[in-house]
Amino acid sequence: MKALLDFVPLIIFFYLYKTVDPKNTDHPLLQLIGSAGGVDNNNILVATTGLIISMLVVYGALFFMQKFRLDKQQWIVLFMTVIFGGVTLMLSDDFYIKLKAALLNIIFSGAFLLSPYFGKERKPLIKRLFGPIFNLTDAGWKNLNFAWAAMFALMSFLHVFFAFLFMDGKYWGEFTAFGDMIVMFSFIIIQFIVLRKYFKSSEE
């Protein structure tokens, strides 16, 4: 249930992005936040407004469901969305919301790379996540941790590519809503296939 809630803001974002006329400066959501709109990017401004509102609602619900706490990752995603989305709306400039996902993935990539050197346990972040599932050597955990860091770095590049380099961002909304999830799930599936012989047994 909690995992499904995370997708609600993305679905709302994509729906508004695809259905709102880029020239529509009188959309109710723009009027709600007192925005005069932009030039040929009002679909992104409206979608960003919907994204921020829905994330505040969803993460507020998760805050109560998780006994008045959010995970670090959830705080980072919420903070980045509100800050970059807010700047986007204040300046009526979609550059900042497009930049958000790229920076977010770079942060996650850096977190994986630096995790073995910080914290009380000084162990790779991926080992903290998948330690109960896989039985790997120290070298194996380091390699897997680096693979996750590289995957997030790739995701950051892909966001930049679709937002700023490929066809003037024509497919940015599609990649933001679905593309990075496809890359992530594909990577996880490949990981489990490659490491299937290292699954811990029930006795372990």
MODELLER restraints for C-alpha pairs under 7 A, 6 or more apart:
rsr = mdl.restraints
at = mdl.atoms
rsr.add(forms.Gaussian(group=physical.xy_distance, feature=features.Distance(at['CA:5:A'], at['CA:58:A']), mean=6.50, stdev=0.5))
rsr.add(forms.Gaussian(group=physical.xy_distance, feature=features.Distance(at['CA:9:A'], at['CA:51:A']), mean=5.28, stdev=0.5))
rsr.add(forms.Gaussian(group=physical.xy_distance, feature=features.Distance(at['CA:9:A'], at['CA:54:A']), mean=5.26, stdev=0.5))
rsr.add(forms.Gaussian(group=physical.xy_distance, feature=features.Distance(at['CA:9:A'], at['CA:55:A']), mean=5.66, stdev=0.5))
rsr.add(forms.Gaussian(group=physical.xy_distance, feature=features.Distance(at['CA:10:A'], at['CA:51:A']), mean=6.91, stdev=0.5))
rsr.add(forms.Gaussian(group=physical.xy_distance, feature=features.Distance(at['CA:10:A'], at['CA:177:A']), mean=5.64, stdev=0.5))
rsr.add(forms.Gaussian(group=physical.xy_distance, feature=features.Distance(at['CA:12:A'], at['CA:50:A']), mean=6.54, stdev=0.5))
rsr.add(forms.Gaussian(group=physical.xy_distance, feature=features.Distance(at['CA:12:A'], at['CA:51:A']), mean=6.62, stdev=0.5))
rsr.add(forms.Gaussian(group=physical.xy_distance, feature=features.Distance(at['CA:13:A'], at['CA:47:A']), mean=4.71, stdev=0.5))
rsr.add(forms.Gaussian(group=physical.xy_distance, feature=features.Distance(at['CA:13:A'], at['CA:48:A']), mean=6.62, stdev=0.5))
rsr.add(forms.Gaussian(group=physical.xy_distance, feature=features.Distance(at['CA:13:A'], at['CA:50:A']), mean=6.07, stdev=0.5))
rsr.add(forms.Gaussian(group=physical.xy_distance, feature=features.Distance(at['CA:13:A'], at['CA:51:A']), mean=5.26, stdev=0.5))
rsr.add(forms.Gaussian(group=physical.xy_distance, feature=features.Distance(at['CA:14:A'], at['CA:173:A']), mean=6.53, stdev=0.5))
rsr.add(forms.Gaussian(group=physical.xy_distance, feature=features.Distance(at['CA:14:A'], at['CA:177:A']), mean=6.10, stdev=0.5))
rsr.add(forms.Gaussian(group=physical.xy_distance, feature=features.Distance(at['CA:16:A'], at['CA:43:A']), mean=6.60, stdev=0.5))
rsr.add(forms.Gaussian(group=physical.xy_distance, feature=features.Distance(at['CA:16:A'], at['CA:46:A']), mean=6.65, stdev=0.5))
rsr.add(forms.Gaussian(group=physical.xy_distance, feature=features.Distance(at['CA:16:A'], at['CA:47:A']), mean=4.94, stdev=0.5))
rsr.add(forms.Gaussian(group=physical.xy_distance, feature=features.Distance(at['CA:17:A'], at['CA:43:A']), mean=4.97, stdev=0.5))
rsr.add(forms.Gaussian(group=physical.xy_distance, feature=features.Distance(at['CA:17:A'], at['CA:44:A']), mean=5.64, stdev=0.5))
rsr.add(forms.Gaussian(group=physical.xy_distance, feature=features.Distance(at['CA:17:A'], at['CA:47:A']), mean=5.16, stdev=0.5))
rsr.add(forms.Gaussian(group=physical.xy_distance, feature=features.Distance(at['CA:17:A'], at['CA:173:A']), mean=6.96, stdev=0.5))
rsr.add(forms.Gaussian(group=physical.xy_distance, feature=features.Distance(at['CA:20:A'], at['CA:43:A']), mean=4.91, stdev=0.5))
rsr.add(forms.Gaussian(group=physical.xy_distance, feature=features.Distance(at['CA:21:A'], at['CA:42:A']), mean=6.93, stdev=0.5))
rsr.add(forms.Gaussian(group=physical.xy_distance, feature=features.Distance(at['CA:21:A'], at['CA:43:A']), mean=5.84, stdev=0.5))
rsr.add(forms.Gaussian(group=physical.xy_distance, feature=features.Distance(at['CA:22:A'], at['CA:40:A']), mean=4.63, stdev=0.5))
rsr.add(forms.Gaussian(group=physical.xy_distance, feature=features.Distance(at['CA:22:A'], at['CA:41:A']), mean=4.85, stdev=0.5))
rsr.add(forms.Gaussian(group=physical.xy_distance, feature=features.Distance(at['CA:22:A'], at['CA:42:A']), mean=4.46, stdev=0.5))
rsr.add(forms.Gaussian(group=physical.xy_distance, feature=features.Distance(at['CA:22:A'], at['CA:43:A']), mean=4.62, stdev=0.5))
rsr.add(forms.Gaussian(group=physical.xy_distance, feature=features.Distance(at['CA:23:A'], at['CA:39:A']), mean=6.47, stdev=0.5))
rsr.add(forms.Gaussian(group=physical.xy_distance, feature=features.Distance(at['CA:23:A'], at['CA:40:A']), mean=4.92, stdev=0.5))
rsr.add(forms.Gaussian(group=physical.xy_distance, feature=features.Distance(at['CA:23:A'], at['CA:41:A']), mean=6.89, stdev=0.5))
rsr.add(forms.Gaussian(group=physical.xy_distance, feature=features.Distance(at['CA:23:A'], at['CA:42:A']), mean=5.99, stdev=0.5))
rsr.add(forms.Gaussian(group=physical.xy_distance, feature=features.Distance(at['CA:24:A'], at['CA:42:A']), mean=6.11, stdev=0.5))
rsr.add(forms.Gaussian(group=physical.xy_distance, feature=features.Distance(at['CA:25:A'], at['CA:36:A']), mean=6.31, stdev=0.5))
rsr.add(forms.Gaussian(group=physical.xy_distance, feature=features.Distance(at['CA:25:A'], at['CA:37:A']), mean=4.86, stdev=0.5))
rsr.add(forms.Gaussian(group=physical.xy_distance, feature=features.Distance(at['CA:25:A'], at['CA:38:A']), mean=6.96, stdev=0.5))
rsr.add(forms.Gaussian(group=physical.xy_distance, feature=features.Distance(at['CA:25:A'], at['CA:42:A']), mean=6.42, stdev=0.5))
rsr.add(forms.Gaussian(group=physical.xy_distance, feature=features.Distance(at['CA:29:A'], at['CA:46:A']), mean=6.13, stdev=0.5))
rsr.add(forms.Gaussian(group=physical.xy_distance, feature=features.Distance(at['CA:29:A'], at['CA:49:A']), mean=6.77, stdev=0.5))
rsr.add(forms.Gaussian(group=physical.xy_distance, feature=features.Distance(at['CA:30:A'], at['CA:37:A']), mean=6.63, stdev=0.5))
rsr.add(forms.Gaussian(group=physical.xy_distance, feature=features.Distance(at['CA:30:A'], at['CA:46:A']), mean=6.26, stdev=0.5))
rsr.add(forms.Gaussian(group=physical.xy_distance, feature=features.Distance(at['CA:37:A'], at['CA:92:A']), mean=6.28, stdev=0.5))
rsr.add(forms.Gaussian(group=physical.xy_distance, feature=features.Distance(at['CA:38:A'], at['CA:92:A']), mean=5.34, stdev=0.5))
rsr.add(forms.Gaussian(group=physical.xy_distance, feature=features.Distance(at['CA:44:A'], at['CA:94:A']), mean=6.64, stdev=0.5))
rsr.add(forms.Gaussian(group=physical.xy_distance, feature=features.Distance(at['CA:45:A'], at['CA:89:A']), mean=6.25, stdev=0.5))
rsr.add(forms.Gaussian(group=physical.xy_distance, feature=features.Distance(at['CA:45:A'], at['CA:92:A']), mean=6.90, stdev=0.5))
rsr.add(forms.Gaussian(group=physical.xy_distance, feature=features.Distance(at['CA:48:A'], at['CA:85:A']), mean=6.05, stdev=0.5))
rsr.add(forms.Gaussian(group=physical.xy_distance, feature=features.Distance(at['CA:52:A'], at['CA:81:A']), mean=6.69, stdev=0.5))
rsr.add(forms.Gaussian(group=physical.xy_distance, feature=features.Distance(at['CA:52:A'], at['CA:82:A']), mean=6.06, stdev=0.5))
rsr.add(forms.Gaussian(group=physical.xy_distance, feature=features.Distance(at['CA:52:A'], at['CA:85:A']), mean=6.93, stdev=0.5))
rsr.add(forms.Gaussian(group=physical.xy_distance, feature=features.Distance(at['CA:63:A'], at['CA:69:A']), mean=5.14, stdev=0.5))
rsr.add(forms.Gaussian(group=physical.xy_distance, feature=features.Distance(at['CA:63:A'], at['CA:70:A']), mean=5.66, stdev=0.5))
rsr.add(forms.Gaussian(group=physical.xy_distance, feature=features.Distance(at['CA:80:A'], at['CA:100:A']), mean=6.61, stdev=0.5))
rsr.add(forms.Gaussian(group=physical.xy_distance, feature=features.Distance(at['CA:81:A'], at['CA:100:A']), mean=6.99, stdev=0.5))
rsr.add(forms.Gaussian(group=physical.xy_distance, feature=features.Distance(at['CA:84:A'], at['CA:96:A']), mean=5.52, stdev=0.5))
rsr.add(forms.Gaussian(group=physical.xy_distance, feature=features.Distance(at['CA:84:A'], at['CA:97:A']), mean=5.40, stdev=0.5))
rsr.add(forms.Gaussian(group=physical.xy_distance, feature=features.Distance(at['CA:84:A'], at['CA:100:A']), mean=6.07, stdev=0.5))
rsr.add(forms.Gaussian(group=physical.xy_distance, feature=features.Distance(at['CA:85:A'], at['CA:97:A']), mean=5.34, stdev=0.5))
rsr.add(forms.Gaussian(group=physical.xy_distance, feature=features.Distance(at['CA:87:A'], at['CA:96:A']), mean=6.77, stdev=0.5))
rsr.add(forms.Gaussian(group=physical.xy_distance, feature=features.Distance(at['CA:88:A'], at['CA:94:A']), mean=5.44, stdev=0.5))
rsr.add(forms.Gaussian(group=physical.xy_distance, feature=features.Distance(at['CA:88:A'], at['CA:96:A']), mean=5.43, stdev=0.5))
rsr.add(forms.Gaussian(group=physical.xy_distance, feature=features.Distance(at['CA:88:A'], at['CA:97:A']), mean=5.94, stdev=0.5))
rsr.add(forms.Gaussian(group=physical.xy_distance, feature=features.Distance(at['CA:98:A'], at['CA:163:A']), mean=6.10, stdev=0.5))
rsr.add(forms.Gaussian(group=physical.xy_distance, feature=features.Distance(at['CA:101:A'], at['CA:156:A']), mean=6.95, stdev=0.5))
rsr.add(forms.Gaussian(group=physical.xy_distance, feature=features.Distance(at['CA:101:A'], at['CA:159:A']), mean=6.62, stdev=0.5))
rsr.add(forms.Gaussian(group=physical.xy_distance, feature=features.Distance(at['CA:102:A'], at['CA:156:A']), mean=4.17, stdev=0.5))
rsr.add(forms.Gaussian(group=physical.xy_distance, feature=features.Distance(at['CA:102:A'], at['CA:157:A']), mean=6.83, stdev=0.5))
rsr.add(forms.Gaussian(group=physical.xy_distance, feature=features.Distance(at['CA:102:A'], at['CA:159:A']), mean=5.48, stdev=0.5))
rsr.add(forms.Gaussian(group=physical.xy_distance, feature=features.Distance(at['CA:102:A'], at['CA:160:A']), mean=6.19, stdev=0.5))
rsr.add(forms.Gaussian(group=physical.xy_distance, feature=features.Distance(at['CA:103:A'], at['CA:156:A']), mean=6.81, stdev=0.5))
rsr.add(forms.Gaussian(group=physical.xy_distance, feature=features.Distance(at['CA:105:A'], at['CA:152:A']), mean=5.25, stdev=0.5))
rsr.add(forms.Gaussian(group=physical.xy_distance, feature=features.Distance(at['CA:105:A'], at['CA:153:A']), mean=6.43, stdev=0.5))
rsr.add(forms.Gaussian(group=physical.xy_distance, feature=features.Distance(at['CA:105:A'], at['CA:155:A']), mean=6.44, stdev=0.5))
rsr.add(forms.Gaussian(group=physical.xy_distance, feature=features.Distance(at['CA:105:A'], at['CA:156:A']), mean=5.18, stdev=0.5))
rsr.add(forms.Gaussian(group=physical.xy_distance, feature=features.Distance(at['CA:106:A'], at['CA:152:A']), mean=6.50, stdev=0.5))
rsr.add(forms.Gaussian(group=physical.xy_distance, feature=features.Distance(at['CA:106:A'], at['CA:153:A']), mean=5.72, stdev=0.5))
rsr.add(forms.Gaussian(group=physical.xy_distance, feature=features.Distance(at['CA:106:A'], at['CA:156:A']), mean=6.00, stdev=0.5))
rsr.add(forms.Gaussian(group=physical.xy_distance, feature=features.Distance(at['CA:108:A'], at['CA:152:A']), mean=6.51, stdev=0.5))
rsr.add(forms.Gaussian(group=physical.xy_distance, feature=features.Distance(at['CA:109:A'], at['CA:149:A']), mean=4.19, stdev=0.5))
rsr.add(forms.Gaussian(group=physical.xy_distance, feature=features.Distance(at['CA:109:A'], at['CA:150:A']), mean=6.75, stdev=0.5))
rsr.add(forms.Gaussian(group=physical.xy_distance, feature=features.Distance(at['CA:109:A'], at['CA:152:A']), mean=5.08, stdev=0.5))
rsr.add(forms.Gaussian(group=physical.xy_distance, feature=features.Distance(at['CA:109:A'], at['CA:153:A']), mean=5.74, stdev=0.5))
rsr.add(forms.Gaussian(group=physical.xy_distance, feature=features.Distance(at['CA:110:A'], at['CA:149:A']), mean=6.83, stdev=0.5))
rsr.add(forms.Gaussian(group=physical.xy_distance, feature=features.Distance(at['CA:112:A'], at['CA:124:A']), mean=6.87, stdev=0.5))
rsr.add(forms.Gaussian(group=physical.xy_distance, feature=features.Distance(at['CA:112:A'], at['CA:125:A']), mean=5.66, stdev=0.5))
rsr.add(forms.Gaussian(group=physical.xy_distance, feature=features.Distance(at['CA:112:A'], at['CA:145:A']), mean=6.24, stdev=0.5))
rsr.add(forms.Gaussian(group=physical.xy_distance, feature=features.Distance(at['CA:112:A'], at['CA:149:A']), mean=5.40, stdev=0.5))
rsr.add(forms.Gaussian(group=physical.xy_distance, feature=features.Distance(at['CA:113:A'], at['CA:146:A']), mean=6.45, stdev=0.5))
rsr.add(forms.Gaussian(group=physical.xy_distance, feature=features.Distance(at['CA:113:A'], at['CA:149:A']), mean=6.02, stdev=0.5))
rsr.add(forms.Gaussian(group=physical.xy_distance, feature=features.Distance(at['CA:115:A'], at['CA:122:A']), mean=6.84, stdev=0.5))
rsr.add(forms.Gaussian(group=physical.xy_distance, feature=features.Distance(at['CA:115:A'], at['CA:123:A']), mean=6.52, stdev=0.5))
rsr.add(forms.Gaussian(group=physical.xy_distance, feature=features.Distance(at['CA:115:A'], at['CA:124:A']), mean=5.27, stdev=0.5))
rsr.add(forms.Gaussian(group=physical.xy_distance, feature=features.Distance(at['CA:115:A'], at['CA:125:A']), mean=5.45, stdev=0.5))
rsr.add(forms.Gaussian(group=physical.xy_distance, feature=features.Distance(at['CA:116:A'], at['CA:122:A']), mean=4.76, stdev=0.5))
rsr.add(forms.Gaussian(group=physical.xy_distance, feature=features.Distance(at['CA:116:A'], at['CA:123:A']), mean=4.42, stdev=0.5))
rsr.add(forms.Gaussian(group=physical.xy_distance, feature=features.Distance(at['CA:116:A'], at['CA:124:A']), mean=4.52, stdev=0.5))
rsr.add(forms.Gaussian(group=physical.xy_distance, feature=features.Distance(at['CA:124:A'], at['CA:141:A']), mean=6.86, stdev=0.5))
rsr.add(forms.Gaussian(group=physical.xy_distance, feature=features.Distance(at['CA:124:A'], at['CA:142:A']), mean=6.49, stdev=0.5))
rsr.add(forms.Gaussian(group=physical.xy_distance, feature=features.Distance(at['CA:124:A'], at['CA:145:A']), mean=6.15, stdev=0.5))
rsr.add(forms.Gaussian(group=physical.xy_distance, feature=features.Distance(at['CA:125:A'], at['CA:145:A']), mean=6.83, stdev=0.5))
rsr.add(forms.Gaussian(group=physical.xy_distance, feature=features.Distance(at['CA:126:A'], at['CA:145:A']), mean=5.30, stdev=0.5))
rsr.add(forms.Gaussian(group=physical.xy_distance, feature=features.Distance(at['CA:127:A'], at['CA:141:A']), mean=6.22, stdev=0.5))
rsr.add(forms.Gaussian(group=physical.xy_distance, feature=features.Distance(at['CA:133:A'], at['CA:199:A']), mean=5.84, stdev=0.5))
rsr.add(forms.Gaussian(group=physical.xy_distance, feature=features.Distance(at['CA:133:A'], at['CA:200:A']), mean=5.70, stdev=0.5))
rsr.add(forms.Gaussian(group=physical.xy_distance, feature=features.Distance(at['CA:134:A'], at['CA:198:A']), mean=5.46, stdev=0.5))
rsr.add(forms.Gaussian(group=physical.xy_distance, feature=features.Distance(at['CA:134:A'], at['CA:199:A']), mean=4.70, stdev=0.5))
rsr.add(forms.Gaussian(group=physical.xy_distance, feature=features.Distance(at['CA:134:A'], at['CA:200:A']), mean=5.47, stdev=0.5))
rsr.add(forms.Gaussian(group=physical.xy_distance, feature=features.Distance(at['CA:135:A'], at['CA:198:A']), mean=5.36, stdev=0.5))
rsr.add(forms.Gaussian(group=physical.xy_distance, feature=features.Distance(at['CA:135:A'], at['CA:199:A']), mean=6.19, stdev=0.5))
rsr.add(forms.Gaussian(group=physical.xy_distance, feature=features.Distance(at['CA:135:A'], at['CA:200:A']), mean=5.73, stdev=0.5))
rsr.add(forms.Gaussian(group=physical.xy_distance, feature=features.Distance(at['CA:136:A'], at['CA:198:A']), mean=6.71, stdev=0.5))
rsr.add(forms.Gaussian(group=physical.xy_distance, feature=features.Distance(at['CA:155:A'], at['CA:180:A']), mean=6.61, stdev=0.5))
rsr.add(forms.Gaussian(group=physical.xy_distance, feature=features.Distance(at['CA:162:A'], at['CA:169:A']), mean=5.45, stdev=0.5))
rsr.add(forms.Gaussian(group=physical.xy_distance, feature=features.Distance(at['CA:162:A'], at['CA:171:A']), mean=6.27, stdev=0.5))
rsr.add(forms.Gaussian(group=physical.xy_distance, feature=features.Distance(at['CA:162:A'], at['CA:172:A']), mean=4.97, stdev=0.5))
rsr.add(forms.Gaussian(group=physical.xy_distance, feature=features.Distance(at['CA:163:A'], at['CA:169:A']), mean=4.43, stdev=0.5))
rsr.add(forms.Gaussian(group=physical.xy_distance, feature=features.Distance(at['CA:163:A'], at['CA:172:A']), mean=4.99, stdev=0.5))
